[in-house]
Amino acid sequence: MKTIYDIQQFLKKFGTFIYIGDRVADLQLMEAEVREIYRSQMMDTKDYQMAILLLRQEIEREKKRKNS
């Protein structure tokens, strides 16, 4: 996984479509879903680590953008 879009496409495979309207909330919910899929052993460790890293970076980016 290299982008947030890749994570969204991965989640779609499990029937998960996330859109709340608040970008940060969307990203946080995606992180929770990725964690649950990983705990269910339906995702390998490398993909999990990359997905969490990407989501956390994007959350920070969005928070900084909102505060500016």
N, C-alpha and C positions, 0 to 999 in steps of 0.2 A: 504494500500500500504506500502510495506516494502523495496522495492528495485527500482532501476532505471528500471530494467527489467519489474517490475509490471506496472510502468508508461507507458513504451513502449507498453505493451500488452493492457492497458486501451485505449491508443490513437489509436491503431489498430482497436478497436471497432467502431471508428468514421471515419475509412478510412485514418488515418494519419500515414504515414511512414516517419520518419525523418532520413536522412543521408546526411550530407553535406561533411563530411570528416574531419572536425575540431571538435573535441570532445566538446570543450567549446561552439562553435556555435550551435552544435546539442542540447546541454543541454539548452541553452538560448531559442532556438526555441521551445523546448518541454515545457519550462516554459510558454511561450507566448500562446501556444495551450491549456495548462491546464487552464490558466486564462480565455481564451475565452470560453471554455467548462463550467467553473464554472459560468461565467457571464450569460451564456445561461440557467443556472439552470438545467444542465444535470449531475451535480456532487454534492455530499453532502459536507458539510463544513469540516467534519473531514478528508475525503479523499483529499480534496483540500489543507488543511493545511499541511498534511503529504507529499503530492507530492511536494509542493513548498519548504518545509524544505529539503527534500532529494535532490532536484535539486540544491538548493543553496549551500548545503554542498558539493555536487559533483563538482560544478563549482569552488568553492574555492580550493578543493583538486587538481583539474586539473591545476588551475592557479599556485598554489604553486609548483606542480611537474614540470611544464614548466620552472619556474624561477630558479629551482635548478640546 
